[in-house]
Amino acid sequence: MWKEIQELWRQVNRAWAVMGDFNCVLNNNERIGSPISMAEIREFRNCVGSCGLQDLKFTGAFFTWCNKQIRESRVYNRIDRVLVNSDWDTMLPTSKVHYMNEGLYDHCPAIIRWEGAKQSKRKKFKYFYMWSKAAEFKEKVHNSWRLECRGRRMLQLYGKLNRLKPVLQMLNRKRFTNVEAQAEEIMKKLIQCQKRIQRNPYNKELIAEEREIAKEYILKKKIRDNYLQQKSKINWILKGDQNTKFHYNFLKARRNVNRIFTIKDKEGTYLTNAKEISKEFIDYYNELLRTANEGRKHANSGIIKRGHMITEDQKSQLTASFTARDVKKALWR
C-alpha cells in the first residue's frame, strides 16, 4: 500500500488527501494495550515523509479503533486518519476532521469540514525583528514614543503602543514590502555584474560595483532570513535547504496549528462555526473586563504588619536604578 501511495504522489501536483483505515499507527503514542515497535511503523513513516503529508487538524476522539475486548485484552489504536499535503492547507486553511465516538462499531466515523475557508479577517499586528535593520528605525520609534500620553501608567503604555503601530506599518510598506523578491532581484544584479567582469576582469568600476551590490545582497538576505525564521519559529539554519519549500511548508503548518476550530461556551455547548467562535471570545472578554468586583475586600494592614516585611535597605535596592549590564549580569551568571 505504501508504494501505491508514493506512486500516486508522483502523479499528483495539486491539493490532495489520503484518508481511511491504514491498519498501522504512525507514532509510538497511538496504541494502548500492546507495545509498538519501530519496525512496524517505519514504512508508514517513510511514506508520509517522502510524500510531504501531515495530519489534518482534528477534534474528537484520539484513538479511532478498539477491539472491544475486556480487561488486559482491550486494545485502542489510532489507525484511521486523514493526511493532507501543503497545497491542501493553502486551498482549505480552515479545514478539519472530527472523529466521532465509535458507538457499537470498532472504528470511529470521521467527518471533514472546510466551511468559511475564504472569510476575510483583519490581520493582527505583529512586530518583525527585520524592522530594526532600517537606518531610520530608532529615530522613528523615539519620535513617536516621546510624545506625551495622558492617563494612568498602563493607559499611557497602551496609547503609545497604539500610536507606534502605524509608524512601523508605514516603515514596513516603504522598506520591507516583499523582502524575498528584493533579495532575489539584487542577486540577479550581482550575477549580471559578475558576467560583465568576466568580459572585462580588470575594470575597477565593475569591481567596485560588484562589492557594493554584494554588500546590499548580504543585508537583504539577512533581513529575508530573519523574517522567515521569525515566521516559521524553527531552527532552520540547521536544516539548510536554502530557505525554500521546507520552510514555507512549516509556515503553513504553523498557521494551521494556531487556528481555533472548536471551543466550548459557558453553557457547555461546542461551537464550530468561525463567526460564532469569534463572537464567543469577544463576549467573554467584554464581560470579564467590564465586570466590577464589588465584593473584593482590602487586605488588613494590621495582619500584614505582623508578618515579615522588607527593610528600608531592601526597599532602596528594589527601587534603585539599573543598567543593561546589571540585567545581563543577573540573567547570564
Rosetta blueprint (number, residue, H / E / L):
1 M L
2 W H
3 K H
4 E H
5 I H
6 Q H
7 E H
8 L H
9 W H
10 R H
11 Q H
12 V L
13 N L
14 R L
15 A L
16 W L
17 A E
18 V E
19 M E
20 G E
21 D E
22 F L
23 N L
24 C L
25 V L
26 L L
27 N L
28 N L
29 N L
30 E L
31 R E
32 I E
33 G L
34 S L
35 P L
36 I L
37 S L
38 M H
39 A H
40 E H
41 I H
42 R H
43 E H
44 F H
45 R H
46 N H
47 C H
48 V H
49 G H
50 S H
51 C L
52 G L
53 L L
54 Q E
55 D E
56 L L
57 K L
58 F E
59 T E
60 G E
61 A L
62 F L
63 F L
64 T L
65 W E
66 C E
67 N L
68 K L
69 Q L
70 I L
71 R H
72 E H
73 S H
74 R L
75 V L
76 Y E
77 N E
78 R L
79 I L
80 D E
81 R E
82 V E
83 L E
84 V E
85 N L
86 S H
87 D H
88 W H
89 D H
90 T H
91 M H
92 L L
93 P L
94 T L
95 S L
96 K E
97 V E
98 H E
99 Y E
100 M L
101 N L
102 E L
103 G L
104 L L
105 Y L
106 D L
107 H E
108 C L
109 P L
110 A E
111 I E
112 I E
113 R E
114 W L
115 E L
116 G L
117 A L
118 K L
119 Q L
120 S L
121 K L
122 R L
123 K L
124 K L
125 F L
126 K L
127 Y L
128 F L
129 Y H
130 M H
131 W H
132 S H
133 K H
134 A L
135 A L
136 E L
137 F H
138 K H
139 E H
140 K H
141 V H
142 H H
143 N H
144 S H
145 W H
146 R L
147 L L
148 E L
149 C L
150 R L
151 G L
152 R L
153 R H
154 M H
155 L H
156 Q H
157 L H
158 Y H
159 G H
160 K H
161 L H
162 N H
163 R H
164 L H
165 K H
166 P H
167 V H
168 L H
169 Q H
170 M H
171 L H
172 N H
173 R H
174 K H
175 R H
176 F L
177 T L
178 N L
179 V H
180 E H
181 A H
182 Q H
183 A H
184 E H
185 E H
186 I H
187 M H
188 K H
189 K H
190 L H
191 I H
192 Q H
193 C H
194 Q H
195 K H
196 R H
197 I H
198 Q H
199 R H
200 N L
201 P L
202 Y L
203 N L
204 K H
205 E H
206 L H
207 I H
208 A H
209 E H
210 E H
211 R H
212 E H
213 I H
214 A H
215 K H
216 E H
217 Y H
218 I H
219 L H
220 K H
221 K H
222 K H
223 I H
224 R H
225 D H
226 N H
227 Y H
228 L H
229 Q H
230 Q H
231 K H
232 S H
233 K L
234 I L
235 N L
236 W H
237 I H
238 L H
239 K H
240 G L
241 D H
242 Q H
243 N H
244 T L
245 K H
246 F H
247 H H
248 Y H
249 N H
250 F H
251 L H
252 K H
253 A H
254 R H
255 R H
256 N H
257 V H
258 N L
259 R L
260 I L
261 F L
262 T L
263 I E
264 K E
265 D L
266 K L
267 E L
268 G L
269 T L
270 Y E
271 L E
272 T L
273 N L
274 A H
275 K H
276 E H
277 I H
278 S H
279 K H
280 E H
281 F H
282 I H
283 D H
284 Y H
285 Y H
286 N H
287 E H
288 L H
289 L H
290 R H
291 T L
292 A L
293 N L
294 E L
295 G L
296 R L
297 K L
298 H L
299 A L
300 N L
301 S H
302 G H
303 I H
304 I H
305 K H
306 R H
307 G L
308 H L
309 M L
310 I L
311 T L
312 E H
313 D H
314 Q H
315 K H
316 S H
317 Q H
318 L H
319 T H
320 A L
321 S L
322 F L
323 T L
324 A H
325 R H
326 D H
327 V H
328 K H
329 K H
330 A H
331 L H
332 W H
333 R L
